[in-house]
Amino acid sequence: MDDTGVRQEREGLSAYIDTSALAKWYVNEEGSEEVEAYLRDNCPVSISPLTKVEMRSLTARRKRSGYFDAETQGKVLATFEGDIASGHLVLVPHTMESFAIAESPLGTQPKIPLTSLDALHLGVMRLANIDVLATADRVMAQAADALGQECRSFF
């Protein structure tokens, strides 16, 4: 562990956290304490550039709804970007191959209502050989299970 108590490696396992779970780290809501504990034990965790877009969308939505003001939105985004800069969140790039991998669960698991963006998260994760998906999204957890992917859920 480093001097902040953040565990730097997880016995060779790696984790990818999707936006549904990661948002609970920055915005106090149901499940936030569980996500905080998970991240303290498993940092660094991986995200994709798509997560950056989704976090901006989420904070804009929360601001529009009156959940928080512009100052809070700015603090959340600055903290998120700081976590990327410090290495607590590791950006895993999208590639043409990750897009191709993302198509697979959409075709092989037609009964799971997986969105295209969530399929892209899974594609990036699978291409990077990331072991564990952390999510607060039931459909993502269902898709991970169908694909034989280890999943830590927060719902």
Secondary structure, 3 states (H helix, E strand, C coil): CCCCCCCCCECCECEEECHHHHHHHHCCCCCHHHHHHHHHHHCCEEECHHHHHHHHHHHHHHHHCCCCCHHHHHHHHHHHHHHHHHCCEEECCCCHHHHHHHHHHHHHCCCCCCCHHHHHHHHHHHHCCCCEEEECCHHHHHHHHHCCCEEEECC
